[in-house]
Amino acid sequence: MKLGVEYRTTERFNAKPVYAQIVNCGALEARTMKTVMLKIPVDWVVSCTGMQGPNTNRHRQASPFYYNNGSAELVFYCSAEAYHYETEDNLYVYLYATQATTASYALVKYTKESD
């Protein structure tokens, strides 16, 4: 899959086609939530999986990720929302990591209002 390209999958949800897209969310600061907004008229978010890395340990993780060995706690979450407000319809992606990373992505699957 190419970054930022919308793909129509063979899947269906509520009798509508499901679309998929990998969103480049950029670098993440430690212990800070990042929000990325896309102007897509999304009806339902079917799934959202985040990918991030490398962190300070050169590791790469997929969300949801949680690790605690007693001395270190590593957390990475990614979620998405179909945002509907009056005439504004957007897709919001939210990311959070306990360690800073140089890159993060979200694989989002969704249906559209127009289908």
C-alpha positions in Angstrom: 0.0 0.0 0.0 1.2 3.5 -0.8 1.0 6.2 1.9 -2.0 8.5 1.6 -3.7 6.5 -1.2 -7.3 5.4 -0.6 -8.1 1.8 -1.6 -11.5 0.3 -1.9 -11.3 -3.2 -0.4 -13.5 -6.2 -1.1 -14.9 -6.0 2.5 -18.3 -4.6 3.3 -19.8 -3.2 6.5 -23.5 -2.3 6.9 -23.9 -3.2 3.2 -21.3 -0.5 2.2 -17.9 -0.9 0.7 -14.9 -0.6 3.1 -12.0 1.7 2.2 -8.5 1.5 3.6 -5.7 4.1 3.8 -2.3 4.4 5.5 -2.0 7.8 6.9 1.4 9.3 7.6 1.2 10.9 11.0 4.8 12.0 11.4 7.0 12.1 14.4 5.5 11.6 17.9 6.6 13.5 21.0 6.9 11.5 24.3 3.7 11.5 26.4 1.8 13.8 24.1 -1.3 13.0 22.1 -1.2 13.9 18.4 -4.2 14.5 16.3 -4.3 14.2 12.5 -7.3 15.3 10.5 -8.3 14.3 7.0 -11.2 15.7 5.0 -12.9 12.4 4.2 -16.7 12.0 4.6 -16.5 8.9 6.8 -19.6 7.2 7.9 -18.1 4.4 10.1 -14.6 3.7 11.2 -14.3 0.0 10.9 -10.8 -0.4 12.3 -7.6 1.6 13.1 -4.1 0.1 13.7 -1.2 2.4 14.5 2.4 1.7 13.6 5.3 3.7 15.2 9.1 3.7 15.4 11.8 3.6 15.8 11.7 4.8 19.4 14.7 5.5 21.6 15.4 1.7 21.8 15.1 1.4 18.0 12.0 -0.7 18.4 8.9 -0.5 16.1 5.4 -1.3 17.5 1.8 -1.7 16.3 -1.1 -0.6 18.4 -2.4 -1.3 20.8 0.9 -1.8 22.4 1.7 -2.2 26.1 4.9 -3.4 27.8 5.9 -3.2 31.5 9.0 -5.1 32.8 8.9 -3.4 36.3 11.4 -0.7 35.5 10.0 0.6 32.1 6.5 1.0 30.8 6.0 1.4 27.1 2.6 2.4 25.7 1.4 3.2 22.2 -2.2 3.8 21.2 -3.9 4.8 18.0 -7.6 5.4 17.4 -9.8 7.0 14.8 -13.1 8.9 14.8 -15.7 9.7 12.1 -16.4 13.3 13.1 -19.7 14.8 12.0 -20.5 18.4 12.9 -23.1 20.4 10.9 -21.6 20.5 7.4 -18.2 19.3 8.4 -17.3 15.6 8.0 -13.7 14.6 8.8 -11.7 11.6 9.8 -9.6 12.2 13.0 -6.7 9.9 14.0 -5.4 10.2 17.5 -2.0 8.8 18.6 -0.2 8.6 21.9 3.2 7.1 22.9 5.2 7.1 26.1 8.4 7.4 24.0 9.2 9.8 21.2 9.4 8.3 17.7 10.6 9.6 14.4 7.7 8.2 12.4 4.1 7.0 12.9 1.4 5.7 10.6 -2.3 4.7 10.9 -4.0 2.0 8.8 -7.6 3.1 8.9 -10.5 1.2 7.4 -13.8 3.0 7.0 -17.1 3.4 5.1 -18.2 6.6 3.4 -21.4 8.5 3.7 -21.8 8.8 -0.1 -21.9 5.0 -0.7 
